[in-house]
Amino acid sequence: MTSVWTTWDSVGEVRTALIRYRVMAYIVGVLLIVLICIGVPLKYLADDGTSAQHAGEWITTYLGIAHGWLYMIFLVMAALLARKARFPLGFTVLVLILGTVPFLSFWGERKATGRVRAEHADELVAQPA
């Protein structure tokens, strides 16, 4: 006998995994853009000793470390989503790799979200009785 709560829990697993993945994808994507498009140019293209160069050093040092740790969490969230949503291995690897490329991480998030919504639409809109 399947209870309403058992069904709701399995639905919640996909929904929760998707939300966690999306949050981490946006955080990691934004940090990567700031790091690559602002921090690195300031650090290496600004004149030595200027406040712009110091800002670039701060961004690449501290945001770089934060990005690295958060990227590990992103990888775990993406793997959990892939497992819950039953992504094929190739699609899973693609989503993980896209998380390493500025701007493409957002495209990868949209592809993963779209796939989950298409393949699990009935589960995502189900409500407990």
Secondary structure, DSSP 8 states (H G I E B T S, - for coil): ---HHHHHHHHHHHHHHHHHHHHHHHHHHHHHHHIIIIIHHHHHHS-TTSHHHHHHHHIIIIIHHHHHHHHHHHHHHHHHHHHHHT--HHHHHHHHHHTTSTTHHHHHHHHHHHHHHHHSHHHHH----
